[in-house]
Amino acid sequence: ESHVETPGEKKQVAQYEPTDFLKTWQVSLVKVDNLADEPFDKRAPTIRALISEIVNTCKEIGSVNQLFRDHVSAFAMSQSAANIADEPAKLADFAAAVSGGEMEEAQEVLTSLNIEQRLSKALEIIKKEYMNAQLSSKISKDVESKIQKRQREYWLMEQMKGIKRELGLESDGKDKLLEGFKEKATKLAMPEPVKKVFDEEINKLAHLEPAASEFNVTRNYLDWLTQIPWGKRSAETFGIKNAMKVLDEDHHGLKDVKDRILEFIAVGKLRGTVEGKILCMVGPPGVGKTSIGKSIARALNRQYYRFSVGGLTDVAEIKGHRRTYVGALPGRIIQALKKCQTENPLILIDEVDKIGRGHQGDPSSALLELLDPEQNGSFLDHYMDVPVDLSKVLFVCTANMTDTIPRPLLDRMEMIELSGYVADEKMAIAERYLSPAAKELSGLKDVDVEIEKEAIAELINKYCRESGVRNLKKQIEKVYRKSALKIIQDLGEDAFAEEKALTPEGKEAQEAAAKDTSDVKDTPQDIEKETTETPRVALSVPPSVNVRVTKDNLKDYVGPPVFTADRLYETTPPGVAMGLAWTSMGGAALYVETILESALSAQSRPSLERTGNLKAVMKESTSIAYSFAKGFLAQRFPENKFFEHARVHMHCPEGAVQKDGPSAGITMACSLISLALGRSLEQTVAMTGELTVTGKVLRIGGLREKTVAAKRAGAKMVIFPKDNLSDWIELPENIKEGIEGRPVAWYNEVFDLVFPGVDAKAANNMWKQQLKKDKKDKKDKEDKDKEYDSD
């Protein structure tokens, strides 16, 4: 059934909602309403002032911040200048958006509906932004100004260098270095091979960058190459009288050395030129081997350089290191040439007998090329790697003994033996050299202090019996030091007016020392600041002060005597003989003592025991002397049966000293025969000589040193082999003075000298009674034993 709407009925129409379809879905629905700002009056003074301040602040920020300026420009384009006052909300939002403020601060601006409060918060944020912009601008300007200053200085320096280079006033560092090397080379007479190497190294250095590692290596090499005195020589003096005067000023005696130097000068004077030589001075310590080298250099007007090879184990010290090693240097010889700056210096190689050997090589073998006159004209150093002429160098070597010097090296040197000094030589040295030098060293140069001649003689005889004078020098210095102390103690420190003598710094230091009560161990941290470079003025001693050191009061200065007697035996008993020995310290008296170990009896068996730290050769000498003595006694005194029954003990003091060598043969034979004959030897007789089993006396060495030792021991006769007669003749007269030299070829001559007027009958019957009594006692004992057996 149809229904017809009548005009009076009103049709109901549903309102359309765009979000109705979402109701059929499970989604969250919210209703959003736009926030409306609170009503405000645009013309209010506060709002207008805030707007004006925000706009001005934005302009100021834009003047220092480019990014902020772009934001302001974009906002100005969207909003005309006329309606800025009409949109205060947008201005506040813009200011908060473009600032770098905190998120919480920007959120407060957004949520604030009160325009006045909103503008105030926006202004606060924009003011902070302005302060940050100012600080950033200041920091940027400071950094930029520093960079600009450095850049400006750099460019100014470069411009100055360029100007100087154009004017020829200065070149860069490398060019200057090259010019310096070339200038040095032009002043040197480099040989052609060296000149070629120099040019190659200069070209290499010119193409190397200063930062390259090879640059410094090449630079150092060129530095050494141009510091060797190529072609430079000192003008030598060929005056014989002047040289003798210089040598005598510093050393007493040493005639052989002085004669050799005078010969050297004479040859140079005749030839007009001199060649280098290799001399080796051998002698005990303290005889002046090292110090004479400096005197020789002064006499010849040569530069002096000394280095010691004692204990040296590295070949590189002589021949240098290869340039490939870091920190490589030339050897000591090239260093000597660099220091002396002449091609003809005197180079003293000290302690050549104590040179060592290690895993780095054998330095003594490296010296062979250096000290060979046929080879050292082109000496090749590992570092330099160019031939260096050493033929003009005078090499002087020193040694205490020749035993440890390799034979090939010894063969290349001219040996000069220096023996020890006798008492009168020591006396002259002490008076002329040692005493004045020690007196000045002790601060007593102008003081009346004197060591009498008898006191020096006492020092020589009772304290300093060694061959050299080094110990004598120490004792004399000790006497002067004790004298200085005695003067200060006797007169008192106040007597010297020390206040006037002290400098102001010295006075301050003295006052500080008096007040200081701290421990000596507490060293101040600023000790360098407390020291002063101003020296103290020397104290003056009154002229009335005088000290005399005599023989009687000498012991107060140096203590009791070391040697109380001239000889070990003032009266020698039978079986004791004085021999002579040679050591590296000089000559020495060597006594041989022989005793009977037990009473002589017909039942005792003969034997020989030897002690005294004897080495192999000397032990053989004792056996030879024992065998010879038995044969000699049997031949001369056949009825003396001493050696057929004697148990003999032979000893050579001192036991702590090793002894070796054959030269005590005749001394041992005399000791044995003296015991067999029961006759003492004269205590003033000393002897030396090698003995054979046939009685032949053979040549020995070191006769000069042994003669000096004999004189020091108070001997009046020295028996020596006839083969050494030429050595005896060459001895100075002052050494032979007071000593009678008796050369012998056979032991028969020795026997006649030490046992003059021997009664043959008494010698044959020496032990006969004792042996007969011993036989009679033995026979009586056997008879008694037989009687007991018969009972």
VENGICOR-V360266 format. One record per residue. N is the residue number from 0. RES is the residue in one letter. PHI is phi in whole degrees, 0 to 359 (NA if undefined). Layout:
BEGIN
{{N	RES	PHI} {N	RES	PHI}}
END
This chain:
BEGIN
{{0	E	NA} {1	S	274} {2	H	240} {3	V	249} {4	E	285} {5	T	267} {6	P	301} {7	G	276} {8	E	275} {9	K	257} {10	K	277} {11	Q	271} {12	V	251} {13	A	283} {14	Q	281} {15	Y	274} {16	E	244} {17	P	297} {18	T	257} {19	D	294} {20	F	293} {21	L	286} {22	K	292} {23	T	277} {24	W	248} {25	Q	274} {26	V	232} {27	S	280} {28	L	245} {29	V	232} {30	K	243} {31	V	253} {32	D	238} {33	N	293} {34	L	281} {35	A	250} {36	D	295} {37	E	291} {38	P	301} {39	F	212} {40	D	255} {41	K	299} {42	R	269} {43	A	297} {44	P	303} {45	T	295} {46	I	294} {47	R	296} {48	A	292} {49	L	296} {50	I	299} {51	S	295} {52	E	292} {53	I	297} {54	V	296} {55	N	296} {56	T	296} {57	C	297} {58	K	295} {59	E	295} {60	I	296} {61	G	297} {62	S	288} {63	V	244} {64	N	229} {65	Q	295} {66	L	296} {67	F	296} {68	R	297} {69	D	295} {70	H	298} {71	V	296} {72	S	297} {73	A	297} {74	F	292} {75	A	295} {76	M	292} {77	S	281} {78	Q	237} {79	S	288} {80	A	296} {81	A	283} {82	N	256} {83	I	297} {84	A	290} {85	D	277} {86	E	237} {87	P	296} {88	A	294} {89	K	297} {90	L	297} {91	A	294} {92	D	296} {93	F	296} {94	A	299} {95	A	290} {96	A	288} {97	V	277} {98	S	280} {99	G	263} {100	G	287} {101	E	287} {102	M	295} {103	E	297} {104	E	294} {105	A	295} {106	Q	295} {107	E	295} {108	V	294} {109	L	294} {110	T	276} {111	S	277} {112	L	267} {113	N	275} {114	I	297} {115	E	295} {116	Q	294} {117	R	297} {118	L	293} {119	S	298} {120	K	294} {121	A	296} {122	L	295} {123	E	299} {124	I	294} {125	I	289} {126	K	293} {127	K	298} {128	E	299} {129	Y	293} {130	M	297} {131	N	298} {132	A	295} {133	Q	296} {134	L	297} {135	S	299} {136	S	295} {137	K	295} {138	I	298} {139	S	298} {140	K	293} {141	D	298} {142	V	299} {143	E	295} {144	S	293} {145	K	296} {146	I	298} {147	Q	296} {148	K	295} {149	R	295} {150	Q	298} {151	R	294} {152	E	297} {153	Y	299} {154	W	294} {155	L	295} {156	M	296} {157	E	297} {158	Q	295} {159	M	295} {160	K	299} {161	G	297} {162	I	295} {163	K	296} {164	R	295} {165	E	292} {166	L	277} {167	G	78} {168	L	277} {169	E	202} {170	S	243} {171	D	287} {172	G	301} {173	K	292} {174	D	297} {175	K	296} {176	L	297} {177	L	297} {178	E	296} {179	G	296} {180	F	296} {181	K	294} {182	E	294} {183	K	297} {184	A	295} {185	T	292} {186	K	271} {187	L	249} {188	A	267} {189	M	290} {190	P	296} {191	E	301} {192	P	300} {193	V	290} {194	K	298} {195	K	296} {196	V	297} {197	F	299} {198	D	297} {199	E	297} {200	E	290} {201	I	295} {202	N	295} {203	K	296} {204	L	295} {205	A	294} {206	H	261} {207	L	263} {208	E	281} {209	P	302} {210	A	280} {211	A	288} {212	S	294} {213	E	292} {214	F	298} {215	N	293} {216	V	298} {217	T	294} {218	R	297} {219	N	297} {220	Y	297} {221	L	295} {222	D	297} {223	W	294} {224	L	296} {225	T	268} {226	Q	260} {227	I	285} {228	P	283} {229	W	296} {230	G	80} {231	K	265} {232	R	223} {233	S	279} {234	A	286} {235	E	279} {236	T	262} {237	F	250} {238	G	273} {239	I	294} {240	K	296} {241	N	295} {242	A	296} {243	M	296} {244	K	297} {245	V	295} {246	L	293} {247	D	285} {248	E	295} {249	D	255} {250	H	219} {251	H	259} {252	G	79} {253	L	52} {254	K	299} {255	D	299} {256	V	295} {257	K	296} {258	D	297} {259	R	293} {260	I	291} {261	L	295} {262	E	297} {263	F	300} {264	I	292} {265	A	297} {266	V	296} {267	G	296} {268	K	291} {269	L	288} {270	R	276} {271	G	82} {272	T	209} {273	V	231} {274	E	250} {275	G	291} {276	K	229} {277	I	238} {278	L	252} {279	C	228} {280	M	261} {281	V	244} {282	G	181} {283	P	291} {284	P	295} {285	G	86} {286	V	263} {287	G	100} {288	K	293} {289	T	288} {290	S	290} {291	I	292} {292	G	299} {293	K	293} {294	S	292} {295	I	296} {296	A	298} {297	R	291} {298	A	292} {299	L	267} {300	N	60} {301	R	249} {302	Q	290} {303	Y	240} {304	Y	217} {305	R	234} {306	F	214} {307	S	259} {308	V	251} {309	G	297} {310	G	78} {311	L	290} {312	T	236} {313	D	248} {314	V	296} {315	A	297} {316	E	294} {317	I	265} {318	K	251} {319	G	82} {320	H	260} {321	R	291} {322	R	292} {323	T	289} {324	Y	278} {325	V	289} {326	G	73} {327	A	295} {328	L	221} {329	P	291} {330	G	285} {331	R	294} {332	I	290} {333	I	295} {334	Q	297} {335	A	295} {336	L	297} {337	K	296} {338	K	289} {339	C	283} {340	Q	59} {341	T	219} {342	E	276} {343	N	236} {344	P	281} {345	L	257} {346	I	252} {347	L	264} {348	I	260} {349	D	271} {350	E	55} {351	V	290} {352	D	279} {353	K	251} {354	I	292} {355	G	260} {356	R	212} {357	G	222} {358	H	286} {359	Q	276} {360	G	122} {361	D	247} {362	P	298} {363	S	296} {364	S	289} {365	A	292} {366	L	287} {367	L	299} {368	E	293} {369	L	294} {370	L	258} {371	D	258} {372	P	300} {373	E	279} {374	Q	244} {375	N	284} {376	G	290} {377	S	220} {378	F	291} {379	L	248} {380	D	274} {381	H	299} {382	Y	283} {383	M	290} {384	D	59} {385	V	225} {386	P	293} {387	V	241} {388	D	276} {389	L	249} {390	S	291} {391	K	267} {392	V	279} {393	L	264} {394	F	268} {395	V	235} {396	C	252} {397	T	233} {398	A	203} {399	N	271} {400	M	207} {401	T	259} {402	D	297} {403	T	267} {404	I	275} {405	P	304} {406	R	301} {407	P	299} {408	L	288} {409	L	296} {410	D	293} {411	R	274} {412	M	248} {413	E	270} {414	M	277} {415	I	232} {416	E	270} {417	L	247} {418	S	271} {419	G	286} {420	Y	264} {421	V	273} {422	A	299} {423	D	290} {424	E	292} {425	K	299} {426	M	297} {427	A	295} {428	I	295} {429	A	296} {430	E	288} {431	R	273} {432	Y	240} {433	L	290} {434	S	294} {435	P	299} {436	A	293} {437	A	292} {438	K	294} {439	E	292} {440	L	295} {441	S	272} {442	G	77} {443	L	245} {444	K	301} {445	D	258} {446	V	256} {447	D	280} {448	V	237} {449	E	221} {450	I	260} {451	E	292} {452	K	299} {453	E	295} {454	A	291} {455	I	295} {456	A	298} {457	E	295} {458	L	301} {459	I	293} {460	N	277} {461	K	253} {462	Y	234} {463	C	230} {464	R	264} {465	E	290} {466	S	290} {467	G	272} {468	V	240} {469	R	294} {470	N	291} {471	L	298} {472	K	299} {473	K	297} {474	Q	292} {475	I	295} {476	E	298} {477	K	296} {478	V	299} {479	Y	291} {480	R	296} {481	K	298} {482	S	295} {483	A	298} {484	L	296} {485	K	297} {486	I	297} {487	I	297} {488	Q	289} {489	D	288} {490	L	274} {491	G	86} {492	E	290} {493	D	290} {494	A	287} {495	F	260} {496	A	50} {497	E	293} {498	E	299} {499	K	284} {500	A	280} {501	L	281} {502	T	285} {503	P	304} {504	E	295} {505	G	294} {506	K	296} {507	E	298} {508	A	295} {509	Q	294} {510	E	296} {511	A	296} {512	A	293} {513	A	291} {514	K	279} {515	D	287} {516	T	243} {517	S	284} {518	D	288} {519	V	297} {520	K	292} {521	D	279} {522	T	284} {523	P	293} {524	Q	290} {525	D	260} {526	I	295} {527	E	294} {528	K	287} {529	E	275} {530	T	279} {531	T	228} {532	E	271} {533	T	284} {534	P	286} {535	R	280} {536	V	284} {537	A	296} {538	L	284} {539	S	258} {540	V	263} {541	P	301} {542	P	297} {543	S	288} {544	V	282} {545	N	212} {546	V	230} {547	R	239} {548	V	259} {549	T	249} {550	K	297} {551	D	285} {552	N	262} {553	L	299} {554	K	295} {555	D	291} {556	Y	259} {557	V	239} {558	G	88} {559	P	291} {560	P	298} {561	V	280} {562	F	249} {563	T	264} {564	A	220} {565	D	288} {566	R	233} {567	L	294} {568	Y	238} {569	E	285} {570	T	228} {571	T	278} {572	P	281} {573	P	301} {574	G	95} {575	V	243} {576	A	225} {577	M	263} {578	G	259} {579	L	229} {580	A	229} {581	W	246} {582	T	229} {583	S	294} {584	M	271} {585	G	122} {586	G	274} {587	A	206} {588	A	280} {589	L	237} {590	Y	275} {591	V	242} {592	E	247} {593	T	226} {594	I	225} {595	L	274} {596	E	286} {597	S	213} {598	A	299} {599	L	288} {600	S	217} {601	A	292} {602	Q	273} {603	S	289} {604	R	260} {605	P	288} {606	S	201} {607	L	226} {608	E	247} {609	R	233} {610	T	224} {611	G	118} {612	N	60} {613	L	272} {614	K	264} {615	A	303} {616	V	296} {617	M	287} {618	K	296} {619	E	297} {620	S	298} {621	T	295} {622	S	294} {623	I	296} {624	A	297} {625	Y	294} {626	S	295} {627	F	294} {628	A	299} {629	K	298} {630	G	292} {631	F	295} {632	L	292} {633	A	293} {634	Q	280} {635	R	279} {636	F	229} {637	P	296} {638	E	275} {639	N	274} {640	K	262} {641	F	302} {642	F	287} {643	E	281} {644	H	228} {645	A	274} {646	R	261} {647	V	255} {648	H	240} {649	M	251} {650	H	224} {651	C	237} {652	P	288} {653	E	267} {654	G	290} {655	A	279} {656	V	258} {657	Q	290} {658	K	228} {659	D	205} {660	G	117} {661	P	263} {662	S	284} {663	A	262} {664	G	300} {665	I	290} {666	T	294} {667	M	294} {668	A	296} {669	C	295} {670	S	297} {671	L	294} {672	I	291} {673	S	299} {674	L	293} {675	A	292} {676	L	271} {677	G	67} {678	R	236} {679	S	278} {680	L	271} {681	E	295} {682	Q	288} {683	T	260} {684	V	255} {685	A	238} {686	M	212} {687	T	204} {688	G	162} {689	E	276} {690	L	247} {691	T	259} {692	V	292} {693	T	269} {694	G	98} {695	K	285} {696	V	259} {697	L	259} {698	R	296} {699	I	233} {700	G	246} {701	G	69} {702	L	296} {703	R	298} {704	E	298} {705	K	291} {706	T	293} {707	V	299} {708	A	295} {709	A	296} {710	K	294} {711	R	295} {712	A	274} {713	G	85} {714	A	285} {715	K	245} {716	M	223} {717	V	237} {718	I	261} {719	F	217} {720	P	297} {721	K	296} {722	D	295} {723	N	263} {724	L	297} {725	S	295} {726	D	295} {727	W	293} {728	I	295} {729	E	283} {730	L	293} {731	P	298} {732	E	295} {733	N	292} {734	I	281} {735	K	280} {736	E	298} {737	G	85} {738	I	237} {739	E	262} {740	G	266} {741	R	234} {742	P	284} {743	V	226} {744	A	248} {745	W	229} {746	Y	291} {747	N	305} {748	E	292} {749	V	298} {750	F	299} {751	D	294} {752	L	281} {753	V	268} {754	F	235} {755	P	289} {756	G	67} {757	V	287} {758	D	277} {759	A	298} {760	K	295} {761	A	293} {762	A	292} {763	N	292} {764	N	267} {765	M	303} {766	W	248} {767	K	294} {768	Q	299} {769	Q	294} {770	L	290} {771	K	294} {772	K	298} {773	D	293} {774	K	289} {775	K	296} {776	D	298} {777	K	292} {778	K	293} {779	D	298} {780	K	292} {781	E	294} {782	D	297} {783	K	297} {784	D	297} {785	K	293} {786	E	299} {787	Y	298} {788	D	293} {789	S	291} {790	D	295}}
END
